[in-house]
Every structure is written in structure tokens, then in C-alpha cells.
Amino acid sequence: MEPDVIRIGAPAGAIGCALRDIFARFGLALAWVADGAAIPGSYWGEPEAGLIGAKLYVRVDTPVHSALHEGCHYVCADESRRALLDTDAGGDDLEECAVCYLSIVLADGIATFGRARMLADMDAWGYSFRLGSSARWFAEDADDAREWLHEHGLPTAGSVPRSMRR
């Protein structure tokens, strides 16, 4: 049985529109897949989001945390890796931490979701961190992820433009 997490819902719904707007700023487009259809580029399989090139594939039942996470893989990849993205985003452990951190930060751009729910859904889905929860990791153990994002000119908790906040 899958954990109780927030799903994206309809393409024209609040979450679908917010995700489209958030990722459009980075040149990533949402591509909607029909209910029950296979999600192209899904590393973990349905209902998880898929990533191929500059398209993030989702369905109405895709968890929001999954769409944010996979989309942030695109955002964190350099241009040469973006051109080759297909299912496995690659990157090293530090980049993976940066992806997790950025997905938490960008969750605040979704008015009906937000950071607190992102952290709860990450824990429910089984993300694991040394300190036992995503919230503790984010608050106490993510300096390296913040530094990585800063070095790559990407938003951190203290640097999200107003236009990206709810």
C-alpha cells in the first residue's frame, strides 16, 4: 500500500499550474500522461514522475514530491547532462542532496502544498537522512547542499525570488 501523500491532480488544478510555472522558469516543461498509461522516463515506475530531456512526465496520481524531485534533477544538471537526460538523471551524492534541498525550497511555490507538507511526504515515501527525518536534515545537516546550490546560482531557502513564493 502506498503512503498517503499529496498527488498532483488535474493539469489545470492549483498544483499542476504551480508546477508548470515553477519549472518553466528553468526551461522544463510538464508533459501530462493519460490515467493508467506508463510514465516515460520514470526511474522508479508509476506513479513516479519521469524525466527525458527537457520534459517532466506526470499523471494526475503522481506524488507532488516526486515531480518536484525529478524536476530539480533537471534544474541541477548542467547543459551537457540535460541534453542526455533519460530516466536516470545521474549526478553524484552531493548533487542528489542539492536536488532534495531545492525540491523542498521550491515546494513553497505551491500554495496548496508548501515546505511542511513536502517534508512530511518525503518522510512518508521513505526518503532517508542521517538525522532520521527530512525536516531535521533540512534544518541541521544540509549546509553542503545549500553551498552546492549557491555555487551553481540556484535558489536556497534564503534566496527564493518573491515570484516563486506562494
N, C-alpha and C positions, 0 to 999 in steps of 0.2 A: 504494500500500500504506500502510495506516495505521500510525503508530508503535506500539511496544509500550508501552502504558500500562495501568494497573490499571483494570478495569471494575467497576461496582457489584456485579454478581452478583444473586443471588436476593433478593427483598424481605425474607425472614426471615433472610438472612445477616448476618454481622457488619457489613459496610459499609452495607447497606441500613438496618439498625436504627440504626446510629450516625447516619447522615444524617437519618433521620426524627426522632431525638431532638434533634439539634443544631438543626435548623430549626424544630421545634415550639416551641422557646423563643422564637422570633421570630414565631410565628403563621403559618408557612409549612408547608403540607402536601405530602408527596410523593404523586404520582399515578403509578401504575405502568401502563405501556403494554405491550400484548402484543408478544412477539417478532415482529420484522418489520413491525409496524404503524408508521405515521407518528407522529412525536412532535409533538403540538400545541405551538405556541409556540416551536419550535426555530429560533433565528436562523440557525444555520449548517447546519441539516439533520441528519438522522440520522447517527450515533447520539447527537449532542449533546443535552443537556438542553434542555427548553423551559420557558418561564415565561409563565403567564397568570394575572393576579390573584394570589391567594394560593396558587397551586398550581405546584409544580415537577414537570414531567413527565419521567420517566426510563424507560429499559428496562434489562434486565439487562446489555446491552452498552454502556450509556452510560459514558463515562470518568468516574471519580470527580472529576477536576479540573474537568470540565465542570459536573457537578452542584453542586459547591462554588461555582464561579464564578457560575453563573446564580442560585443561591440567595442568594449575597451581594449580587447586584444588588437583589433584593427587600429584604434587610436594610438596605441603604444608601439605598433610596428613601424619600422622605417619604410620609406617608399619602395625599396627593392623587395622587402618581405611582403608588403601589401600586394604587390603585383602577383605574387605567387601563393597567396593565401588560399587554402582549400582544406577545410575540415580541421587540420591541426595547425594552430597558429604559431607553434614553436616558441622560441624565446627561452631565456634562462630563468632560474628560480627568482632572481631579483625582479625581473620584468613581470613575472607572474604575481608577485606581491604588489607591484605597482598597478597592475590590472585590477586586482582586488580592491586596492585603496581607491583608485579612480572610480570604479563602479559604485562604491559607497558614496563618494563625493557627488557623482552625477545623479544618484538616486534622489537627492534633494531637489532636482529639477522636475520631479514628478509629484505634483501637488497631492495626489491621492495615494502616494506610496511613501516616499521620503526615506531618510537615512535610518531611522529606528526600525522601520519595517524591513529594509534591506538587510540590516544586521541580523534581525530575527529570522528572516527567511534563509539567509546564508547558514545560520546555525541549524535550522530545521532540515535543510537539504544535506548537511553533512560536511560543509567546509570545515577544515580543522586547522587550528592555530596553536602555537606553543602554550599560550596562556589560557586555553580552554574555551574561549569564545571569540567571535569576530569583533564584538564591541571592545573587549579588553585589548585585543591585538591592535585595533584601530587607534585606541586612546593611548596605549602604553608601549607598543612594540613595533610601530610602523615607521620609525624615523628613516630607515633605509628606503622604504617605498616612497615616502614624501620627497626625499632627496633625489631619487631617480626621476620622479615626475618633474620636479623643479629643474633638474639638469636638462630635461627634454622639452622644457617650455610648456608643460601640461598642468592643468589645474590641480591644486591641492585644497585642503579644507579651508585654508585662509585666503585662497586666491581665485575662487569661483566668481566669474563675472555676474553681475546682478541679473543679466538677461537669462542666465542659466539657473537661477534660483526660483523656487515657487512663489 
